[in-house]
């Protein structure tokens, strides 16, 4: 798990081990003892730093969404997509974080519900910033987040169709190229879109 240079503490090692094991096994399948062994610390040190497995999971959720927000800001808001080195350095950081967030939401908890809602809020802010045309900003942001996370829920099927694992750098890049193509190319003409909007606004008979 990539991390800032000054983030080398036992607490960070515990968090990184938890991120990996929670992703692989789910919250129920990863014990404090397993996480301690993976981090090279005692179970007591985990309890000292985090108190409980649920609190550790909340810390992992917070870290993952904050790091993804940083990446998104660097690449999209600050123009990092024009920097080939920055784009190339993104997959090793983004892939495990995205995989973790999807697994956290699939496991289900109050924390993961709040996490999804927060991602929708961020998507709304992005849509407003770039003046996305929509009559329902909340629905737009919600479906956008669900689409982006959904490919990881269907990881095996998507990877099988592409012939390469989307959590490997090459597969991840191919997946995101497809997302880029979908977002960059309108699937409907303006006339078709307006006709569909009008039809959806009519009450069913």
ABEGO torsion letter per residue (X at the ends): XBBBAABABAAAAAAAAAAAAAAAAEAAABBAAAAAAAAGBBAAAAAAAAGBAAAAAAAAAAAAAAAAAAAAAAAAAAGAAABAAAAAAAAAAAAAAAAAAAAAAAAEBAAAAAAAAAAAAAAAAAAAAAGBBBABAAAAAAAAAAAAAAAAAAAAAAAAAAGBBAABAAAAAAAAAAAAAAAABBABBAAAAAAAAAAAABBBX
